[in-house]
Amino acid sequence: MDLIRSEEVTAPGLYRMSEAAYHADPAPAPSLSRSIAEKLLLESPLHARAAHPRLTKQDPTEEKNSRTREIGSAGHALLLRQPTEIAVLDYDDFKSKAAQADRAAAQARGAIPMLTVDYEKSVAMVGKARALLSKNDHPAIRALADGDDAAMNEVTAVWKDRCGDLWARARMDRIHIIDGRLTILDYKTTELSVEPAAVAAAVYNKNLHFQDAFYRRAARALFPEIDRHELKLDFIFVMQEQDPPFEITVARVDAAGRLIGEKMVSDAFLLWRKCMSDNWWPGYPDGIVEAEMPAYVDTRWTSREIEHPYLQGLGYDPMPMFESRPYHSKPIMEPN
């Protein structure tokens, strides 16, 4: 499939466009993105409508400055060989007015402002990533490290979904096609550990199984040969720590996670279809919510009652616990 270089969408396909154009929603009609779909499912249709750039006018917002985010953004641009400007500022920190002014000026022109020490950290991080990933068994991961076909990095997939014939979009870090396999790669950096067990937990805590399913749906819509079993489909997360030794874990959502992700994405498109067709944008459900107690609350308090020294030898409370529906044993059936 040819890559379309345009800031506006005229037909389904893979596009090379700016991040600003993507987030403004360049489709011919309001489209469903992964972030809006998550709000739709995990918050409410009203929240999704309020956050959609084409359905509600968005007030200009300024993200809080974060050296962690800047290190991640720079590492992302360097590994994916993107033309994003990285403005290296020769200060010890951003406390001085001069440093803050230079940072604001860089941000205003779309650059990533970084202290020298943070830039050096990003370079070291990406150097470690290339060294490790170039030895990986998966050809798409080796190609990411080697910089093969950087044109397929930071691509925007736009399609008309079968569910309601409505537009949808997804911005992918990289698409790699070779030997009858299409692989979607997503690179993430973090201050936290990427020890394999921690990554497995993060995949579901951060709903990355939903991202996996949403992006797979995009690929299937644009590459019908996937559903004809003429082209295999894969999705891989590359997770890297932002601090030395800059370790990496490469992860894939398992079959059970993909199934739940598919169900979530399917429900998101069904709900989006109803919202768009009926102009129906409800908030949270009415009524009183029963706050169901998680099992760990019982375990945690029972352990404290047993183990805490201040709670030992206190005797008995003369006021019994109130039961709004007292327990009654089941009547014994008489034999026939």
Rosetta blueprint (number, residue, H / E / L):
1 M L
2 D L
3 L E
4 I E
5 R E
6 S L
7 E L
8 E L
9 V L
10 T L
11 A L
12 P L
13 G E
14 L E
15 Y E
16 R E
17 M L
18 S L
19 E H
20 A H
21 A H
22 Y H
23 H H
24 A L
25 D L
26 P L
27 A L
28 P L
29 A L
30 P L
31 S L
32 L E
33 S L
34 R H
35 S H
36 I H
37 A H
38 E H
39 K H
40 L H
41 L H
42 L H
43 E L
44 S L
45 P H
46 L H
47 H H
48 A H
49 R H
50 A H
51 A H
52 H L
53 P L
54 R L
55 L L
56 T L
57 K L
58 Q L
59 D L
60 P L
61 T L
62 E L
63 E L
64 K L
65 N L
66 S L
67 R H
68 T H
69 R H
70 E H
71 I H
72 G H
73 S H
74 A H
75 G H
76 H H
77 A H
78 L H
79 L H
80 L L
81 R L
82 Q L
83 P L
84 T L
85 E L
86 I E
87 A E
88 V E
89 L E
90 D L
91 Y L
92 D L
93 D L
94 F L
95 K L
96 S L
97 K H
98 A H
99 A H
100 Q H
101 A H
102 D H
103 R H
104 A H
105 A H
106 A H
107 Q H
108 A H
109 R L
110 G L
111 A L
112 I E
113 P E
114 M E
115 L E
116 T H
117 V H
118 D H
119 Y H
120 E H
121 K H
122 S H
123 V H
124 A H
125 M H
126 V H
127 G H
128 K H
129 A H
130 R H
131 A H
132 L H
133 L H
134 S L
135 K L
136 N L
137 D L
138 H L
139 P H
140 A H
141 I H
142 R H
143 A H
144 L H
145 A H
146 D H
147 G L
148 D L
149 D L
150 A H
151 A H
152 M H
153 N E
154 E E
155 V E
156 T E
157 A E
158 V E
159 W E
160 K E
161 D L
162 R L
163 C L
164 G L
165 D L
166 L L
167 W E
168 A E
169 R E
170 A E
171 R E
172 M E
173 D E
174 R E
175 I E
176 H E
177 I E
178 I E
179 D L
180 G L
181 R E
182 L E
183 T E
184 I E
185 L E
186 D E
187 Y E
188 K E
189 T E
190 T E
191 E L
192 L L
193 S L
194 V L
195 E L
196 P H
197 A H
198 A H
199 V H
200 A H
201 A H
202 A H
203 V H
204 Y H
205 N H
206 K L
207 N L
208 L H
209 H H
210 F H
211 Q H
212 D H
213 A H
214 F H
215 Y H
216 R H
217 R H
218 A H
219 A H
220 R H
221 A H
222 L H
223 F L
224 P L
225 E L
226 I L
227 D L
228 R L
229 H L
230 E L
231 L L
232 K E
233 L E
234 D E
235 F E
236 I E
237 F E
238 V E
239 M E
240 Q E
241 E E
242 Q L
243 D L
244 P L
245 P L
246 F L
247 E L
248 I E
249 T E
250 V E
251 A E
252 R L
253 V L
254 D L
255 A H
256 A H
257 G H
258 R H
259 L H
260 I H
261 G H
262 E H
263 K H
264 M H
265 V H
266 S H
267 D H
268 A H
269 F H
270 L H
271 L H
272 W H
273 R H
274 K H
275 C H
276 M H
277 S H
278 D H
279 N L
280 W L
281 W L
282 P L
283 G L
284 Y L
285 P L
286 D L
287 G L
288 I L
289 V L
290 E L
291 A L
292 E L
293 M L
294 P L
295 A H
296 Y H
297 V H
298 D H
299 T H
300 R H
301 W H
302 T H
303 S H
304 R H
305 E H
306 I H
307 E H
308 H L
309 P H
310 Y H
311 L H
312 Q L
313 G L
314 L L
315 G L
316 Y L
317 D L
318 P L
319 M L
320 P L
321 M L
322 F L
323 E L
324 S L
325 R L
326 P L
327 Y L
328 H L
329 S L
330 K L
331 P L
332 I L
333 M L
334 E L
335 P L
336 N L
